Amino acid sequence: MSIEQNLKHIKSTLPKNVTLVAVSKTKPVSDLMEAYTVGQRIFGENKIQEMAEKHDVMPKDIEWHMIGHVQRNKVKYMAEFVSLIHGVESFKLLNEINKQAKKHDRIIDCLLQIKIAEEDSKFGMSAADASALLQSDEFSELKNISIVGVMGMATFTDDTTQIEKEFKFLNHTFSELKTLQPELKTISMGMSGDYKLAIDCGSTMVRVGSSIFGVRNYSN
């Protein structure tokens, strides 16, 4: 199956209210352009440097999503163009994004990353931390960021009951935070292996990579 066929197949399985982020990390620009040619405009990268390099050479109507762990000292390299930052897990990071966005006279959309997995290796804040952050005076002073939703990464397991529990927890957290911040609209959860389950649990944005681009790059 080609990238075009993969994309068409995945899009045919998505409800209208669900946004597809094509996870293009480590993939060459030629692969991204193949997806672009058939209409994909949202790409997700997990390294800021790689995303900035691709942004420089690719069409400017692309929305770039930063889906990986964000280091504060790297925010400046994407502040000028990034559309959505998925992995915001601390006030310090939010503050830095705000500072860099201000330099470019932009308001950058962000998702609060909630820790839903039981694995220690996953980043994120607790639901209580997120709630406290949204109600804090410091947060209300940040004028160059906009929190538009939440993101979560489920435990890496074949146990769908476990994954479903974590996805439902994120949806529940979203609903609670929405009472504090009515503009919240995005629940980013679900990847190639579990995006259909994520959608059943309320996801509005899925991050799909290998099902579009293949697991590995074989050069022709």
Rosetta blueprint (number, residue, H / E / L):
1 M L
2 S L
3 I H
4 E H
5 Q H
6 N H
7 L H
8 K H
9 H H
10 I H
11 K H
12 S H
13 T H
14 L L
15 P L
16 K L
17 N L
18 V L
19 T E
20 L E
21 V E
22 A E
23 V E
24 S L
25 K L
26 T L
27 K L
28 P L
29 V H
30 S H
31 D H
32 L H
33 M H
34 E H
35 A H
36 Y H
37 T H
38 V L
39 G L
40 Q L
41 R L
42 I E
43 F E
44 G E
45 E E
46 N L
47 K L
48 I H
49 Q H
50 E H
51 M H
52 A H
53 E H
54 K H
55 H H
56 D H
57 V H
58 M L
59 P L
60 K L
61 D L
62 I L
63 E E
64 W E
65 H E
66 M E
67 I L
68 G L
69 H L
70 V L
71 Q L
72 R H
73 N H
74 K H
75 V H
76 K H
77 Y H
78 M L
79 A L
80 E L
81 F L
82 V L
83 S L
84 L E
85 I E
86 H E
87 G E
88 V E
89 E L
90 S L
91 F H
92 K H
93 L H
94 L H
95 N H
96 E H
97 I H
98 N H
99 K H
100 Q H
101 A H
102 K H
103 K H
104 H L
105 D L
106 R L
107 I L
108 I E
109 D E
110 C E
111 L E
112 L E
113 Q E
114 I E
115 K L
116 I L
117 A L
118 E L
119 E L
120 D L
121 S L
122 K L
123 F L
124 G L
125 M E
126 S L
127 A H
128 A H
129 D H
130 A H
131 S H
132 A H
133 L H
134 L H
135 Q L
136 S L
137 D H
138 E H
139 F H
140 S H
141 E L
142 L L
143 K L
144 N L
145 I E
146 S E
147 I E
148 V E
149 G E
150 V E
151 M E
152 G L
153 M L
154 A L
155 T L
156 F L
157 T L
158 D L
159 D L
160 T H
161 T H
162 Q H
163 I H
164 E H
165 K H
166 E H
167 F H
168 K H
169 F H
170 L H
171 N H
172 H H
173 T H
174 F H
175 S H
176 E H
177 L H
178 K H
179 T H
180 L H
181 Q L
182 P L
183 E L
184 L L
185 K L
186 T E
187 I E
188 S E
189 M E
190 G E
191 M E
192 S L
193 G L
194 D L
195 Y H
196 K H
197 L H
198 A H
199 I H
200 D H
201 C L
202 G L
203 S L
204 T L
205 M E
206 V E
207 R E
208 V E
209 G L
210 S H
211 S H
212 I H
213 F H
214 G L
215 V L
216 R L
217 N L
218 Y L
219 S L
220 N L
